[in-house]
Amino acid sequence: MQAASVDFTAKDTTRRATLRLLALLGVAGIAGTARAAAPGWPEEAFRQKSQADALKLLYGKPFEASDKVKLDVPEIAENGAVVPVSVSTDLPGVTTISILVPENPFTLAASYTLPEGTLPAIGCRLKMAKTSNVIAIVESGGKLYAATKEVKVTLGGCGG
Amino acid sequence: MASTIRVRAQANGTNTEVQALIQHPMDSGFVKDSNGVLIPPHHIETVTFTHAGKTVLTANWGPAVSKDPYIKFSFKGGAKGDDLTVTWIDNLGKTDTLAAKIA
């Protein structure tokens, strides 16, 4: 009787241990397949659906509109899959430039880190799901400046 | 296999202008294939440009960047014949790197 009970406990412990191990493996497995994020990639900011949340995670401070930020986008984009966007500024000491498309499934489209010596002018191409504002945020001397322009999209570029 | 990266870097004496084109599907995870099955996200997360041991630009990209991404920027310095190294890493951990000569 005694032996059986001991045996039971032992079995129970191993079972628990096995379960715990499996659970750990499961979690690690999920994390492993879903995430192998590149070092320095601000994953959380890229997962946000609202502009406020994405900016809060990326910068955590408010921005002000500035005509010193030049945002060059087409007025009408026939193909939302390829929308040329370029951002430039006269502001000194620019450290980051980010581009947001609030109507996209994920607001944040791209964020660039500019070391000293890199000119504050970036050109790239983005996908836009539908007609939306495009917001360019420039971080200069620790402050945020923004420019906003609307792009009319006739054919969405995020599938669906 | 040919590199997925194509770079044109041109020095004009004071600055170097860089244009890069990367072959990548940049699947957003919202698009369905012809059978109606969602294509899982597969996009570049970071691209780093280095010149003379110094990073000149880090790009953090979400799935909203277009397929076969293009990027253009300039940095101060850089001379003809210098190496400019481009490296990208995507969300599946794939990576590619290329050292191009500045023209």
Interface residues (C-beta under 8 A of the other chain):
Chain A: A36 A37 A38 P39 G40 W41 P42 F46 A81 V82 V83 S86 V101 N104 P105 F106 L108 A109 A110 S111 Y112 T113 L114 P115 G117 T118 L119 A121 I122 G123 C124 R125 L126 K127 M128 A129 G157 C158 G159 G160
Chain B: N15 M26 S28 F30 V31 K32 E45 T46 K54 T55 V56 L57 T58 A59 N60 W61 G62 P63 A64 V65 S66 K67 P69 Y70 I71 K72 F73 S74 F75 K76 G77 I89 D90 N91 L92 G93
